């Protein structure tokens, strides 16, 4: 199988950078007609996948090939965290580590702040941050606000703001007028 090129992609699909939608340029078969929206949303992952010549591609990666002429070396990330929002201004090329910092709050999280939790054992708020797959304990605090400050300071120290477009620690501190 030949490697998909920008030229071949443009022969098959049109990408609208304003909407992030790919449409077929030609009728491919009985099911796929010229002008049809390409691909489908994967129910488990939430990403739009597009099949081309027997291979499945993420629409975000195809957008990169379409616009820049190459597949991103790392991750084509969705700034707004909406996995099927493939508008060009919503995509950015980032490292896998940076991408892991830009994830939604876990459904198990009760504090509303990534890396901040209540310790029943110590009866205090604790904060931690993960750097290069290692969890770093930032301490135990009497207030949730102080734990959020510790988390935000660690995020700044380790350059999270360049990766995470919506830091929960930052948003919590901002809502409590506690940013320094």
C-alpha positions as CSV (number, residue, x, y, z in Angstrom):
1,X,0.0,0.0,0.0
2,X,1.3,3.4,-0.9
3,X,1.7,6.1,1.7
4,X,-1.2,8.7,1.6
5,X,0.0,12.0,0.2
6,X,-1.5,15.5,0.4
7,X,-2.0,15.3,-3.4
8,X,-3.9,12.0,-3.2
9,X,-5.9,13.2,-0.2
10,X,-7.1,16.3,-2.1
11,X,-8.0,14.2,-5.1
12,X,-10.4,12.2,-2.8
13,X,-11.6,14.6,-0.1
14,X,-12.3,18.3,0.4
15,X,-11.5,19.7,3.8
16,X,-13.3,22.9,5.0
17,X,-11.0,24.4,7.7
18,X,-13.8,26.7,8.9
19,X,-16.1,23.8,9.8
20,X,-13.6,20.9,10.1
21,X,-15.7,18.8,7.8
22,X,-14.3,16.5,5.1
23,X,-16.5,15.7,2.1
24,X,-15.9,13.3,-0.8
25,X,-14.8,15.0,-4.0
26,X,-15.9,12.0,-6.2
27,X,-18.4,9.2,-5.9
28,X,-16.5,6.3,-4.5
29,X,-19.1,3.6,-4.6
30,X,-22.9,3.1,-4.1
31,X,-22.7,4.1,-0.4
32,X,-20.3,7.0,-0.8
33,X,-21.4,9.8,-3.2
34,X,-19.7,13.1,-4.2
35,X,-20.4,15.7,-1.5
36,X,-21.2,13.2,1.3
37,X,-19.6,13.9,4.6
38,X,-16.6,11.5,5.0
39,X,-16.2,9.1,7.8
40,X,-18.0,8.4,11.1
41,X,-17.7,9.2,14.7
42,X,-16.3,6.3,16.7
43,X,-18.7,5.7,19.6
44,X,-16.0,4.5,22.0
45,X,-13.4,7.1,21.2
46,X,-15.5,10.1,20.1
47,X,-13.1,10.9,17.2
48,X,-14.1,11.1,13.5
49,X,-12.5,8.3,11.5
50,X,-12.2,8.3,7.7
51,X,-11.5,5.2,5.7
52,X,-9.2,5.7,2.6
53,X,-8.0,2.8,0.5
54,X,-8.7,0.2,3.2
55,X,-7.0,2.2,6.0
56,X,-8.7,4.2,8.8
57,X,-7.4,7.7,9.7
58,X,-8.3,10.2,12.4
59,X,-9.8,13.2,10.7
60,X,-7.6,15.5,12.8
61,X,-4.5,13.9,11.4
62,X,-5.9,14.1,7.8
63,X,-6.6,17.8,8.4
64,X,-2.9,18.2,9.2
65,X,-1.9,16.4,6.0
66,X,-4.4,18.4,4.0
67,X,-3.3,21.8,5.3
68,X,0.4,21.3,6.0
69,X,1.4,18.5,3.7
70,X,2.5,16.0,6.3
71,X,1.1,13.9,9.1
72,X,2.0,15.3,12.6
73,X,4.9,13.5,14.2
74,X,3.1,13.4,17.5
75,X,-0.5,14.3,18.3
76,X,-3.1,16.5,16.5
77,X,-4.8,17.8,19.6
78,X,-8.2,19.4,19.9
79,X,-7.8,22.6,21.9
80,X,-11.4,22.6,23.1
81,X,-11.3,18.8,24.0
82,X,-14.2,18.1,21.7
83,X,-12.9,15.1,19.9
84,X,-14.8,15.5,16.7
85,X,-14.3,19.3,16.3
86,X,-11.8,19.2,13.5
87,X,-11.8,22.9,12.7
88,X,-8.3,24.0,11.7
89,X,-8.1,26.7,14.4
90,X,-9.0,24.1,17.0
91,X,-6.1,21.7,16.1
92,X,-2.5,21.9,17.3
93,X,0.5,19.7,17.0
94,X,1.8,18.7,20.5
95,X,3.7,16.0,22.2
96,X,2.0,13.0,23.7
97,X,3.1,14.2,27.2
98,X,1.5,17.6,26.6
99,X,-1.6,15.9,25.3
100,X,-1.9,13.8,28.4
101,X,-1.9,17.1,30.4
102,X,-4.9,18.4,28.4
103,X,-7.5,15.8,29.4
104,X,-10.9,16.1,31.0
105,X,-11.4,15.9,34.7
106,X,-11.8,12.2,35.8
107,X,-15.3,11.2,36.6
108,X,-13.9,9.8,39.9
109,X,-12.6,13.3,40.9
110,X,-14.7,14.8,43.7
111,X,-12.8,18.0,44.3
112,X,-13.3,19.5,40.8
113,X,-9.6,20.1,40.5
114,X,-7.2,17.7,38.8
115,X,-4.6,16.5,41.3
116,X,-6.5,17.7,44.4
117,X,-8.3,15.4,46.8
118,X,-9.6,15.1,50.3
119,X,-7.6,12.7,52.5
120,X,-9.8,10.9,55.0
121,X,-6.6,9.6,56.7
122,X,-5.1,13.1,57.3
123,X,-8.3,15.1,57.3
124,X,-6.7,17.5,54.9
125,X,-6.7,18.4,51.2
126,X,-3.8,16.9,49.3
127,X,-2.3,17.9,46.0
128,X,-0.1,16.0,43.5
129,X,1.1,16.4,40.0
130,X,2.4,13.7,37.6
131,X,5.6,14.5,35.7
132,X,7.0,11.9,33.3
133,X,4.7,9.2,34.6
134,X,5.8,9.9,38.2
135,X,3.4,11.2,40.8
136,X,4.8,14.0,42.9
137,X,3.2,14.7,46.3
138,X,2.8,18.5,46.7
139,X,1.7,18.3,50.4
140,X,-1.4,18.3,52.6
141,X,-3.3,21.5,53.2
142,X,-6.0,22.8,55.6
143,X,-7.9,24.3,52.8
144,X,-8.9,23.3,49.3
145,X,-7.8,26.8,48.1
146,X,-4.2,26.2,49.4
147,X,-4.1,22.7,47.7
148,X,-5.3,24.3,44.4
149,X,-2.6,27.0,44.7
150,X,0.1,24.2,45.2
151,X,-1.3,22.4,42.2
152,X,-1.3,25.6,40.0
153,X,2.2,26.5,41.1
154,X,3.4,23.0,40.1
155,X,1.6,23.3,36.8
156,X,3.4,26.6,36.1
157,X,6.7,25.2,37.1
158,X,6.4,22.2,34.8
159,X,5.0,24.3,31.8
160,X,1.5,22.8,31.9
161,X,-0.2,26.1,30.8
162,X,1.3,25.6,27.3
163,X,-0.4,22.2,27.1
164,X,-3.6,22.5,29.2
165,X,-6.0,25.0,27.8
166,X,-8.4,24.7,30.8
167,X,-6.5,24.0,34.0
168,X,-9.0,23.2,36.7
169,X,-6.7,24.6,39.4
170,X,-6.4,27.8,37.5
171,X,-10.2,28.0,37.0
172,X,-10.8,27.3,40.7
173,X,-8.4,30.0,41.8
174,X,-9.8,32.5,39.3
175,X,-13.3,31.9,40.5
176,X,-12.2,32.6,44.1
177,X,-10.1,35.7,43.2
178,X,-7.0,33.9,44.5
179,X,-4.6,34.1,41.5
180,X,-1.3,35.6,42.5
